[in-house]
Amino acid sequence: MDPVEARIIQSRRDFLTSAASGLGGIALIGLLAQKGLYAGSGTSGGTGVNPLAPKPPHFAPKAKSCIFLFMAGAPSQIDIFDPKPKLNEMDGQPMPESMLEKVRFAFIEKDSAVLKGSGAKFKKHGECGMELSNYLPHVATCADDIALIRSMHTETFNHHPGQLMMNTGVPTFGRPSMGSWLNYGLGSESDNLPGYVVLTAGRGASGGASNWSSGFLPSTYQGVLFRNQGDPVLNLANPEGLPHECQRYSLDTLRQLNEEHHRLARDPEILARIASYELAYRMQSAAPELIDLSGEDEKTLESYGVNRTEKEVKTRGYEKGVFSTFSRNCLLARRLVERGVRFVNIYHASWDHHSELDKGLSFNCRMADQPVAALLKDLKQRGLLDETLVIWGAEFGRTPLGENRVGRDSNTGRDHHPYAFSIFMAGGGIKGGQVIGKTDEIGWNVVEDPISVNDLHATALHLFGLDHLGLTYRFQGRDFRLTDVAGKVVDKLLA
């Protein structure tokens, strides 16, 4: 029978069956796209697989990208963000025994511990009248764009668990970081750069790569650490003499082998591997352009302090060239979000001032103050601050007690303090020009508007249009989420 005639006399039942199959295929493609496993033909070198393809949020978002400035080691909130005149009056006096009865410290000897006042000078800034210390004069000029939280608290009092808690929502290994969750939930708007980039300065956070791990999520969503010298990623450039066409043929062959392996094994990590190879191929042109700052005008470079130098100081935050490195990282963070990168971490360590607090804090604040303020102002001037969430914080705070560790000069530093500390947020739907939360008169406990790390994460996800209860991933028979079994959105933070 003629094929045309056969088509014309096709039964209604056959038509509905074939149509249903077609609609089912379309529906399947839609579901795969939501999971980041299908992004249309031609993506990722023709595989149709792009785990970082943009995905719709749960509701209308305010933020599109996030820059998290992580001051690893824990800055002293009492000397920067939370003035305590009463603590200064009580300098050298012991705390009531009842307040110390069930408290654990990392290093303080309870029996001989005394309160330590602050030598910092606080004054009001901006139209909002936010009190900030003289350690951050540049950031203080951005007070009306900042929401300062003085009532953060956490579960951990040692660095590595604390950094895991702040980055992944729990103080244990194996969970995805905040940046990984955002890329899993929303994908990335950058075709040629990773969706999650990590920049470092100083001696490095004690948590290391576990802070930007993808945990049980596919490895596509983990943070990609950019180096501070040379190529941002090792082995990004082709070996000398390798033609571009030859590399493309090699990748195509490798992709075909991986696709065949995935067809048999059905392991999602194989899809992540395919996507990573293709991203690396595209990064070969995008990454060098990103780190080339020659297109930035002199005024911008000067405002960030890219060419600053520092005097050598024996303190935990010192590393040769750290002023310039941190400044450059802040400028690169702006360039990254301009290019669609979803999440940028900037780590600096260490702010762990158990001794010589004044010298160490003064050095670190001089390093961070100018470029952080420049970043906020630059984002605002370019119209990017409204859609870029900026977070400045660390794993916990420092004690109102001076540290009296055996073998060190007593009371020149502060120990770890999880019960009350400060961070600030700006942009991305945050209501600036306000202080949220309050601590007691010596800065020991939160007495108003306590905010946990899980609350912070729930609020950040909300700003990106994601319900923290609905952003889940099934692993080992359980649905996991960034906020674990806790967390609530802090409405006071929302614009």
C-alpha positions as CSV (number, residue, x, y, z in Angstrom):
1,M,0.0,0.0,0.0
2,D,1.1,3.5,-0.8
3,P,2.6,5.1,2.4
4,V,0.5,8.2,1.9
5,E,-2.7,6.3,1.6
6,A,-1.8,4.2,4.6
7,R,-1.3,7.3,6.7
8,I,-4.6,8.7,5.6
9,I,-6.6,5.6,6.7
10,Q,-4.8,5.2,10.0
11,S,-7.2,4.4,12.8
12,R,-8.1,6.9,15.5
13,R,-6.8,4.5,18.1
14,D,-3.4,4.3,16.4
15,F,-3.2,8.1,16.1
16,L,-4.0,8.6,19.8
17,T,-1.4,5.9,20.8
18,S,1.3,7.5,18.7
19,A,0.4,11.0,19.8
20,A,0.4,10.0,23.5
21,S,3.8,8.5,23.0
22,G,5.0,11.7,21.5
23,L,3.5,13.8,24.3
24,G,5.0,11.5,26.8
25,G,8.4,12.0,25.3
26,I,8.0,15.8,25.5
27,A,7.0,15.5,29.1
28,L,10.0,13.3,29.8
29,I,12.3,15.9,28.2
30,G,10.7,18.5,30.4
31,L,11.3,16.5,33.5
32,L,14.9,15.8,32.5
33,A,15.5,19.5,31.9
34,Q,14.2,20.3,35.4
35,K,16.7,17.9,36.8
36,G,19.5,19.4,34.7
37,L,19.9,16.2,32.6
38,Y,18.6,17.6,29.3
39,A,19.3,21.0,27.8
40,G,18.3,20.6,24.2
41,S,20.3,19.6,21.2
42,G,23.7,21.0,20.6
43,T,24.5,21.6,24.3
44,S,27.7,20.2,25.7
45,G,29.2,19.3,22.4
46,G,26.0,17.7,21.1
47,T,25.3,15.3,24.0
48,G,22.1,17.1,25.0
49,V,23.4,17.0,28.6
50,N,24.1,20.2,30.6
51,P,23.6,19.9,34.3
52,L,24.3,23.6,34.7
53,A,21.6,24.7,32.3
54,P,19.4,27.5,33.9
55,K,16.4,26.1,35.7
56,P,13.3,28.0,36.9
57,P,13.0,29.0,40.6
58,H,10.1,28.1,42.8
59,F,8.9,31.8,42.8
60,A,10.1,35.2,41.6
61,P,13.7,35.8,42.8
62,K,15.4,39.0,43.9
63,A,19.0,37.6,43.6
64,K,20.7,36.1,40.6
65,S,24.2,35.6,42.0
66,C,26.0,35.5,45.4
67,I,29.4,36.6,46.6
68,F,30.2,35.1,50.0
69,L,33.3,36.8,51.6
70,F,34.4,34.2,54.2
71,M,36.8,35.5,56.8
72,A,38.0,32.1,58.0
73,G,39.2,32.0,61.6
74,A,36.4,34.2,63.0
75,P,36.8,38.0,63.3
76,S,36.1,39.6,66.7
77,Q,32.6,41.0,66.4
78,I,33.1,42.9,69.7
79,D,35.9,44.9,68.1
80,I,34.3,45.5,64.7
81,F,30.5,45.3,64.7
82,D,29.0,45.1,68.3
83,P,30.0,47.9,70.7
84,K,30.0,47.0,74.4
85,P,30.6,50.0,76.7
86,K,29.7,47.9,79.7
87,L,32.3,45.3,78.8
88,N,34.9,48.0,78.7
89,E,33.9,49.1,82.2
90,M,34.3,45.5,83.4
91,D,37.6,45.0,81.8
92,G,39.7,42.6,83.9
93,Q,36.8,41.4,86.0
94,P,35.7,37.7,86.2
95,M,32.4,36.6,84.7
96,P,29.8,35.2,87.1
97,E,30.4,31.5,87.7
98,S,26.8,30.7,86.8
99,M,27.3,31.9,83.2
100,L,30.4,29.6,82.8
101,E,29.0,26.5,84.5
102,K,28.2,24.4,81.3
103,V,30.3,26.3,78.8
104,R,33.1,24.7,76.8
105,F,36.0,26.6,75.4
106,A,38.6,25.7,72.8
107,F,41.5,27.1,74.9
108,I,40.4,29.4,77.8
109,E,41.1,28.3,81.3
110,K,37.8,28.9,83.0
111,D,39.0,29.4,86.6
112,S,41.3,32.3,85.8
113,A,39.5,33.9,82.9
114,V,38.6,37.6,83.0
115,L,36.7,39.9,80.7
116,K,38.5,41.8,78.0
117,G,37.3,45.2,76.8
118,S,37.8,46.6,73.3
119,G,40.1,49.4,72.3
120,A,38.2,50.0,69.1
121,K,36.4,53.3,68.6
122,F,32.8,53.1,67.4
123,K,30.7,55.8,65.7
124,K,27.5,56.1,63.8
125,H,27.5,56.0,60.0
126,G,25.1,56.7,57.2
127,E,21.6,58.0,57.4
128,C,20.7,54.8,59.3
129,G,23.2,55.6,62.1
130,M,24.8,52.2,62.1
131,E,27.5,51.9,64.7
132,L,30.7,50.4,63.3
133,S,34.3,50.5,64.6
134,N,37.3,52.4,63.2
135,Y,38.7,49.1,61.9
136,L,36.4,49.3,58.8
137,P,36.3,53.0,57.7
138,H,35.6,52.2,54.1
139,V,32.9,49.6,54.7
140,A,31.3,52.1,57.1
141,T,30.6,54.4,54.1
142,C,28.3,51.6,52.7
143,A,26.3,51.4,55.9
144,D,23.0,52.4,54.3
145,D,23.3,49.4,51.9
146,I,24.2,46.9,54.6
147,A,22.0,44.7,56.9
148,L,24.2,44.1,60.0
149,I,23.2,41.0,62.0
150,R,24.5,41.0,65.6
151,S,22.6,38.0,66.7
152,M,24.1,35.1,64.8
153,H,24.7,31.9,66.7
154,T,25.9,28.4,65.8
155,E,26.4,24.9,67.2
156,T,30.1,24.5,66.9
157,F,33.1,26.1,68.6
158,N,36.0,24.7,66.5
159,H,37.1,25.9,63.1
160,H,36.6,23.0,60.8
161,P,33.2,21.9,62.1
162,G,32.2,25.6,62.2
163,Q,33.2,26.2,58.6
164,L,31.3,23.1,57.5
165,M,28.3,24.4,59.4
166,M,28.4,27.8,57.8
167,N,29.0,26.4,54.3
168,T,26.9,23.2,54.2
169,G,24.3,23.6,57.0
170,V,25.7,20.8,59.2
171,P,29.1,20.4,61.1
172,T,29.9,17.1,59.4
173,F,31.6,15.9,56.2
174,G,29.8,14.8,53.1
175,R,27.1,17.5,52.6
176,P,26.9,19.9,49.6
177,S,27.8,23.5,50.1
178,M,25.5,26.5,49.7
179,G,27.0,27.3,46.3
180,S,26.5,23.7,45.2
181,W,22.8,23.7,46.2
182,L,22.2,27.0,44.4
183,N,23.7,25.6,41.2
184,Y,21.8,22.4,41.6
185,G,18.5,24.3,42.1
186,L,19.0,27.0,39.5
187,G,21.8,26.1,37.2
188,S,24.2,28.8,35.9
189,E,23.8,31.6,33.4
190,S,27.4,31.3,32.3
191,D,28.1,29.0,29.4
192,N,31.9,29.3,29.5
193,L,32.7,29.4,33.2
194,P,31.9,27.2,36.2
195,G,28.7,28.0,38.0
196,Y,30.6,28.1,41.3
197,V,34.0,29.6,41.6
198,V,36.3,29.8,44.7
199,L,39.0,32.4,45.2
200,T,41.5,32.4,48.1
201,A,44.0,34.6,49.9
202,G,46.1,34.2,52.9
203,R,47.0,30.9,54.5
204,G,43.8,29.1,53.6
205,A,40.7,28.0,55.6
206,S,41.2,25.0,57.9
207,G,38.1,23.4,56.3
208,G,39.8,23.4,52.9
209,A,38.0,21.9,49.9
210,S,35.3,20.5,52.2
211,N,33.9,24.0,52.4
212,W,33.0,24.0,48.7
213,S,32.3,20.4,48.1
214,S,29.3,19.1,46.2
215,G,28.9,16.3,48.8
216,F,26.4,13.7,47.4
217,L,25.3,16.0,44.6
218,P,26.9,15.3,41.2
219,S,30.4,16.8,41.1
220,T,29.4,19.3,38.4
221,Y,28.0,21.4,41.2
222,Q,31.2,21.6,43.4
223,G,33.2,24.8,43.6
224,V,36.1,25.2,41.2
225,L,39.2,26.7,42.9
226,F,40.9,29.3,40.8
227,R,44.6,29.8,41.4
228,N,46.1,33.2,42.1
229,Q,49.0,32.9,39.6
230,G,49.3,31.7,36.1
231,D,46.3,29.9,34.5
232,P,43.3,30.0,36.9
233,V,43.0,26.2,36.5
234,L,45.9,23.8,35.9
235,N,46.2,22.2,32.5
236,L,43.7,24.5,31.0
237,A,45.9,25.4,28.0
238,N,46.6,23.0,25.3
239,P,50.1,21.4,25.2
240,E,52.3,23.1,22.6
241,G,51.8,21.8,19.1
242,L,48.3,20.3,19.7
243,P,46.0,21.7,17.0
244,H,42.6,22.9,18.1
245,E,40.9,20.5,15.7
246,C,42.8,17.5,17.2
247,Q,41.6,18.4,20.7
248,R,38.0,18.6,19.4
249,Y,38.2,15.2,17.8
250,S,39.7,13.7,21.0
251,L,36.9,15.2,23.1
252,D,34.2,13.9,20.7
253,T,35.7,10.4,20.9
254,L,35.9,10.6,24.7
255,R,32.3,11.8,24.9
256,Q,31.1,8.9,22.8
257,L,32.9,6.4,25.1
258,N,31.4,8.1,28.1
259,E,28.0,8.1,26.6
260,E,28.3,4.4,26.0
261,H,29.5,3.8,29.5
262,H,26.5,5.9,30.9
263,R,24.1,3.8,28.7
264,L,25.3,0.7,30.5
265,A,26.0,2.0,34.0
266,R,23.4,4.8,34.4
267,D,25.8,6.6,36.8
268,P,25.0,10.4,36.9
269,E,28.7,11.1,37.6
270,I,29.4,10.1,34.0
271,L,27.1,12.9,32.8
272,A,29.0,15.2,35.1
273,R,32.2,14.1,33.6
274,I,31.0,14.8,30.1
275,A,29.8,18.2,31.1
276,S,33.1,19.0,32.9
277,Y,35.2,18.1,29.8
278,E,33.1,20.3,27.6
279,L,33.2,23.2,30.1
280,A,36.9,23.0,30.3
281,Y,37.1,23.2,26.5
282,R,35.0,26.4,26.5
283,M,37.0,27.8,29.5
284,Q,40.1,27.8,27.5
285,S,39.1,31.1,25.9
286,A,36.8,32.5,28.7
287,A,39.2,32.1,31.7
288,P,42.2,34.0,30.3
289,E,39.8,36.9,29.3
290,L,38.3,36.8,32.8
291,I,41.6,37.3,34.6
292,D,43.0,39.9,32.2
293,L,42.3,43.1,34.0
294,S,43.8,45.3,31.3
295,G,40.3,46.4,30.3
296,E,39.5,47.8,33.7
297,D,40.2,51.6,34.0
298,E,42.8,52.9,36.4
299,K,40.2,54.4,38.7
300,T,38.6,51.0,39.2
301,L,41.9,49.3,39.9
302,E,42.8,52.0,42.4
303,S,39.5,51.8,44.2
304,Y,39.9,48.1,44.8
305,G,43.6,48.5,45.7
306,V,44.7,45.9,43.2
307,N,48.3,47.3,43.2
308,R,48.5,47.7,47.0
309,T,51.5,46.4,48.9
310,E,51.7,45.6,52.6
311,K,54.5,45.7,55.2
312,E,55.5,42.4,56.5
313,V,53.8,41.8,59.8
314,K,54.1,38.7,62.0
315,T,50.4,37.9,62.3
316,R,48.2,35.0,61.2
317,G,46.7,36.9,58.4
318,Y,49.9,37.8,56.7
319,E,51.1,36.3,53.5
320,K,53.4,38.1,51.0
321,G,51.2,40.0,48.5
322,V,47.9,39.3,50.4
323,F,46.7,42.9,50.1
324,S,46.9,42.7,46.3
325,T,45.6,39.1,46.1
326,F,42.5,39.9,48.1
327,S,41.8,43.1,46.2
328,R,42.1,41.3,42.9
329,N,39.8,38.5,44.1
330,C,37.1,41.1,45.0
331,L,37.4,42.6,41.5
332,L,37.3,39.1,39.9
333,A,34.2,38.4,41.9
334,R,32.4,41.3,40.2
335,R,33.7,40.2,36.8
336,L,32.5,36.6,37.5
337,V,28.9,37.6,38.4
338,E,28.9,39.9,35.4
339,R,29.5,36.8,33.3
340,G,26.7,34.8,34.8
341,V,28.5,32.8,37.5
342,R,26.0,31.9,40.1
343,F,28.1,31.7,43.3
344,V,31.5,33.1,44.2
345,N,33.4,32.3,47.4
346,I,36.3,34.5,48.5
347,Y,38.2,33.0,51.4
348,H,40.8,34.7,53.5
349,A,42.6,33.2,56.5
350,S,43.3,33.6,59.2
351,W,41.3,35.8,61.6
352,D,42.0,33.4,64.5
353,H,43.4,35.9,67.0
354,H,44.0,34.0,70.2
355,S,46.8,36.5,71.0
356,E,48.0,39.9,69.7
357,L,44.4,40.7,68.7
358,D,44.9,44.4,68.1
359,K,47.9,43.8,65.7
360,G,46.3,40.9,63.8
361,L,42.8,42.5,63.5
362,S,44.3,45.8,62.4
363,F,46.3,44.1,59.6
364,N,43.4,42.0,58.4
365,C,40.9,44.8,58.4
366,R,43.3,47.0,56.4
367,M,43.5,44.2,53.9
368,A,39.8,43.6,53.6
369,D,38.2,47.0,54.2
370,Q,39.0,48.9,51.0
371,P,38.3,46.2,48.4
372,V,35.1,45.0,50.1
373,A,33.7,48.5,50.1
374,A,34.9,49.0,46.5
375,L,33.1,45.8,45.6
376,L,29.8,47.0,47.1
377,K,30.1,50.4,45.4
378,D,31.1,48.9,42.1
379,L,28.2,46.5,42.0
380,K,25.8,49.3,42.9
381,Q,27.2,51.7,40.3
382,R,26.8,49.0,37.6
383,G,23.3,48.2,38.6
384,L,24.4,44.7,39.8
385,L,23.9,45.0,43.6
386,D,20.1,44.7,43.4
387,E,20.6,41.2,41.9
388,T,23.8,40.2,43.7
389,L,23.7,39.0,47.3
390,V,26.9,39.8,49.2
391,I,27.6,38.1,52.5
392,W,30.5,38.9,54.8
393,G,31.0,36.5,57.7
394,A,32.8,33.5,59.3
395,E,32.2,30.4,61.2
396,F,31.6,32.0,64.7
397,G,32.8,34.9,66.8
398,R,35.2,35.7,69.6
399,T,34.7,35.7,73.4
400,P,34.3,38.8,75.6
401,L,36.8,37.0,77.8
402,G,40.5,37.4,77.2
403,E,42.3,34.2,76.4
404,N,44.5,33.0,79.2
405,R,46.0,29.9,77.6
406,V,49.0,28.5,79.5
407,G,52.3,29.4,77.8
408,R,51.0,32.6,76.2
409,D,50.7,36.2,77.2
410,S,47.3,36.4,79.0
411,N,44.4,38.4,77.7
412,T,45.9,39.7,74.4
413,G,43.4,37.8,72.3
414,R,40.0,36.1,72.3
415,D,38.9,32.5,72.1
416,H,36.2,30.9,69.9
417,H,32.6,32.0,70.6
418,P,29.6,30.3,69.0
419,Y,26.9,31.8,71.2
420,A,26.7,35.3,69.6
421,F,28.5,36.8,66.6
422,S,28.0,39.2,63.7
423,I,27.8,39.1,59.9
424,F,26.5,41.5,57.3
425,M,24.6,41.2,54.1
426,A,23.9,43.5,51.2
427,G,22.1,43.6,47.9
428,G,20.1,40.8,46.3
429,G,16.8,41.7,48.0
430,I,18.3,42.6,51.4
431,K,16.9,45.6,53.2
432,G,20.0,47.7,53.9
433,G,20.6,50.4,56.5
434,Q,19.5,48.3,59.5
435,V,20.8,46.4,62.4
436,I,19.1,43.1,63.3
437,G,19.4,41.4,66.6
438,K,21.0,42.3,69.9
439,T,23.4,40.7,72.4
440,D,23.7,41.3,76.2
441,E,25.7,44.0,77.7
442,I,29.0,42.1,77.5
443,G,28.3,40.3,74.1
444,W,28.0,36.8,75.6
445,N,24.5,35.8,74.5
446,V,21.9,36.8,72.0
447,V,18.9,38.6,73.7
448,E,16.9,39.7,70.6
449,D,16.1,38.1,67.2
450,P,18.4,35.1,67.3
451,I,19.4,33.9,63.9
452,S,20.9,30.5,63.3
453,V,23.1,29.4,60.4
454,N,20.1,27.4,59.0
455,D,18.0,30.6,59.2
456,L,20.7,32.4,57.2
457,H,20.6,29.7,54.5
458,A,16.8,29.6,54.4
459,T,16.8,33.4,53.8
460,A,19.5,33.3,51.2
461,L,17.6,30.6,49.2
462,H,14.4,32.6,49.5
463,L,16.1,35.6,47.9
464,F,17.0,33.3,45.0
465,G,13.3,32.3,44.6
466,L,13.8,28.9,46.3
467,D,11.8,27.4,49.1
468,H,14.4,25.8,51.4
469,L,11.9,23.1,52.3
470,G,11.4,22.2,48.6
471,L,15.0,22.2,47.4
472,T,15.9,18.6,48.1
473,Y,18.0,15.7,46.8
474,R,17.3,12.1,47.5
475,F,20.3,10.2,48.8
476,Q,20.5,6.9,50.6
477,G,16.7,6.8,50.9
478,R,16.3,10.3,52.4
479,D,15.5,13.7,51.0
480,F,18.3,16.1,52.1
481,R,18.3,19.9,52.0
482,L,20.7,22.7,52.8
483,T,18.9,23.7,55.9
484,D,18.8,20.1,57.2
485,V,15.8,19.8,59.6
486,A,15.8,23.4,60.7
487,G,15.8,26.9,59.3
488,K,13.3,29.7,58.8
489,V,13.3,32.8,56.5
490,V,14.2,36.0,58.4
491,D,11.5,38.4,57.1
492,K,13.3,41.4,58.7
493,L,16.1,41.0,56.3
494,L,14.0,41.2,53.2
495,A,13.5,44.5,51.3
